[in-house]
Amino acid sequence: MKKSRPNEAMVIGAGLAGSEAAWQLAQRGWVVHLYEMRPDVMTPAHVTGQFAELVCSNSLGSIQGTAPAALLKDEMRLFDSLILQAGQAAQVPAGSALAVDREVFSQRVTERLQGHPRIVIHHEVVTDIPSQPCLIATGPLTHEALSGAIQETLGDSMLSFFDAAAPIVLTDTVDMEHAFWGSREGSEDYLNCPLTKAEYEVFYDALIHAEQHLGHDFESSTFFEGCLPIEELARRGPKTPLYGPMKPIGLENPFEGGRRPYAIVQLRQDNAVGSLMSLVGFQTNLRWGEQKRVFGLIPALANAEFVRYGVMHRNTYLKSPALLRPTLNTKRREDLWFAGQMTGVEGYVESAAMGIVAAVGMSAYLEGREMPVFPRETMMGALAYYITHTDPAHFQPMNANFGLFELPPEVQGLRDKKARRQWLRNRAMARMEEFVRQLEPVHE
Ligand SMILES: Cc1cc2nc3c(=O)[nH]c(=O)nc-3n(C[C@H](O)[C@H](O)[C@H](O)COP(=O)(O)OP(=O)(O)OC[C@H]3O[C@@H](n4cnc5c(N)ncnc54)[C@H](O)[C@@H]3O)c2cc1C
């Protein structure tokens, strides 16, 4: 591998995050050495040698008004995002979503990077962490030699290889007429969602018959016994969940005069401000639409807004809250950045957004300036803050969502969800515009 000189930057992985980061660095005047192992060495999910290949869906998420994904994209446009430029060029009709022709999209990204006068492309597998300043964006399917090197450098327990996550809902969308605070130990730590016998039977039937995400060939169909998907557990028998995550023992239902409910679903706080709650023990492999339908049969969740659906798939990601600063460089080595899905965000656009955050930090570092921290009032800043500050013991990847923001008192008073979001959106855009103005000018 080439040694970089002072005006040079190194980026490993030309996926969504690495392509965006390479572009941002090159636009800031750095000569970028971009390393990508495909097409010589493929991952189990990619099928082409193009950069920024979309491995599954062809949607880059909502572009509608106050949707969190729309805000994220609008912020990224302020950085002249390559991924969004390519998205625009490859757009196909998809209502309120930005869906793309995947071939045109990846080709566009590849051509822009190949044609950039300051980007040098190396088709090579990187097997070690380079000793010079470098940005690693090798994604959920990072080559095993490099993930071994990362483990060696950062510690064995610092890298996860499998994502088994339960859905997360916005706390203020849980129906409190059907939920109560409490725990089996007597504290008020959990939000409990009771079901009667009749409600449980309807839920159980829907759960075992719901459509599953079929997964990819490389995804194992066998699960760790201690981490079974809820639907798999339920298939073992109608009472099995009642002795597992839906166990009602030790809880009294205040809506039924303190009687023990037939079944319970517990929600646990997922962020420090308490705006997000995850369904305890509900890791699942159901299709996303099915999760909304089936979990919506739990009375307290009938109108809940899911900000992240449950997933069970192979995913290499760091224990970022223990390892990374909000500028996405490591606490241990200042000149080593990570970006993309491996930092613990989930989604194409979120991954690319973290490419921008890391590249802006790296560029400042290479110039000898202080690395700017993205404002927490912006979606990009809130995501970077979440992945670097949440509880490392329960850390699981996260999408862009409004639950990441702390709500100031003037917004807490707004009952209308749309008005609240509009306020947060306006504030985010204003803060990001100001932040971009304060950054050093981008070279063309
Ligand atoms: C099977 C699967 C399906 C997914 N489906 C969706 C979806 O439908 N929608 C969605 O929003 N998100 C989806 N995701 C999640 C995620 O958004 C994408 O994986 C996204 O591509 C992540 O971007 P990235 O840049 O972090 O990684 P990637 O886009 O995977 O890019 C990483 C790049 O690094 C290269 N690389 C890896 N190791 C090395 C090495 N050692 N040396 C050199 N190059 C290397 C890879 O070849 C790859 O090009 C999916 C993830 C997986 C695993």
The ligand as a MOL file (V3000), in Angstrom:
LIG
                    3D

  0  0  0     0  0            999 V3000
M  V30 BEGIN CTAB
M  V30 COUNTS 53 58 0 0 0
M  V30 BEGIN ATOM
M  V30 1 C -27.5620 -7.4260 2.9040 0
M  V30 2 C -27.7900 -5.9850 3.2660 0
M  V30 3 C -28.9120 -5.3390 2.7710 0
M  V30 4 C -29.1260 -3.9820 3.0780 0
M  V30 5 N -30.2180 -3.3610 2.5570 0
M  V30 6 C -30.4010 -2.0660 2.7900 0
M  V30 7 C -31.5180 -1.3770 2.1980 0
M  V30 8 O -32.3220 -1.9600 1.4920 0
M  V30 9 N -31.6610 -0.0570 2.4540 0
M  V30 10 C -30.7800 0.6290 3.2240 0
M  V30 11 O -30.9450 1.8460 3.3870 0
M  V30 12 N -29.7340 0.0030 3.7960 0
M  V30 13 C -29.5190 -1.3140 3.6100 0
M  V30 14 N -28.4560 -1.9580 4.1870 0
M  V30 15 C -27.6440 -1.2600 5.1670 0
M  V30 16 C -26.5860 -0.2340 4.6640 0
M  V30 17 O -27.1940 0.9840 4.4550 0
M  V30 18 C -25.8430 -0.5750 3.4370 0
M  V30 19 O -25.1350 -1.7420 3.7240 0
M  V30 20 C -24.8710 0.5280 2.9670 0
M  V30 21 O -24.3440 0.1120 1.7480 0
M  V30 22 C -23.7600 0.8550 3.9400 0
M  V30 23 O -22.8550 1.7790 3.3740 0
M  V30 24 P -21.2970 1.6850 3.6930 0
M  V30 25 O -20.6180 2.6810 2.8500 0
M  V30 26 O -21.0960 1.7720 5.1520 0
M  V30 27 O -20.8870 0.2050 3.2470 0
M  V30 28 P -20.8670 -0.4200 1.7650 0
M  V30 29 O -21.7810 0.3060 0.8780 0
M  V30 30 O -21.0320 -1.8880 1.9410 0
M  V30 31 O -19.3880 -0.1070 1.2670 0
M  V30 32 C -18.2430 -0.7220 1.8150 0
M  V30 33 C -17.2560 -0.9450 0.6930 0
M  V30 34 O -16.0060 -1.3640 1.2430 0
M  V30 35 C -15.4730 -2.4090 0.4370 0
M  V30 36 N -14.5530 -3.1730 1.3010 0
M  V30 37 C -14.8820 -3.9740 2.3540 0
M  V30 38 N -13.7580 -4.4140 2.9510 0
M  V30 39 C -12.7000 -3.9120 2.2690 0
M  V30 40 C -11.2870 -4.0120 2.4090 0
M  V30 41 N -10.7260 -4.6910 3.4020 0
M  V30 42 N -10.4870 -3.3660 1.5100 0
M  V30 43 C -11.0470 -2.6320 0.4900 0
M  V30 44 N -12.3870 -2.5010 0.3050 0
M  V30 45 C -13.2060 -3.1270 1.2080 0
M  V30 46 C -16.6940 -3.1590 -0.0500 0
M  V30 47 O -16.4270 -3.8640 -1.2420 0
M  V30 48 C -17.6890 -2.0260 -0.2740 0
M  V30 49 O -17.6500 -1.5170 -1.5740 0
M  V30 50 C -28.2050 -3.2930 3.9110 0
M  V30 51 C -27.0980 -3.9690 4.4090 0
M  V30 52 C -26.8780 -5.2930 4.0980 0
M  V30 53 C -25.6710 -6.0000 4.6450 0
M  V30 END ATOM
M  V30 BEGIN BOND
M  V30 1 1 1 2
M  V30 2 1 2 3
M  V30 3 2 2 52
M  V30 4 2 3 4
M  V30 5 1 4 5
M  V30 6 1 4 50
M  V30 7 2 5 6
M  V30 8 1 6 7
M  V30 9 1 6 13
M  V30 10 2 7 8
M  V30 11 1 7 9
M  V30 12 1 9 10
M  V30 13 2 10 11
M  V30 14 1 10 12
M  V30 15 2 12 13
M  V30 16 1 13 14
M  V30 17 1 14 15
M  V30 18 1 14 50
M  V30 19 1 15 16
M  V30 20 1 16 17
M  V30 21 1 16 18
M  V30 22 1 18 19
M  V30 23 1 18 20
M  V30 24 1 20 21
M  V30 25 1 20 22
M  V30 26 1 22 23
M  V30 27 1 23 24
M  V30 28 2 24 25
M  V30 29 1 24 26
M  V30 30 1 24 27
M  V30 31 1 27 28
M  V30 32 2 28 29
M  V30 33 1 28 30
M  V30 34 1 28 31
M  V30 35 1 31 32
M  V30 36 1 32 33
M  V30 37 1 33 34
M  V30 38 1 33 48
M  V30 39 1 34 35
M  V30 40 1 35 36
M  V30 41 1 35 46
M  V30 42 1 36 37
M  V30 43 1 36 45
M  V30 44 2 37 38
M  V30 45 1 38 39
M  V30 46 1 39 40
M  V30 47 2 39 45
M  V30 48 1 40 41
M  V30 49 2 40 42
M  V30 50 1 42 43
M  V30 51 2 43 44
M  V30 52 1 44 45
M  V30 53 1 46 47
M  V30 54 1 46 48
M  V30 55 1 48 49
M  V30 56 2 50 51
M  V30 57 1 51 52
M  V30 58 1 52 53
M  V30 END BOND
M  V30 END CTAB
M  END
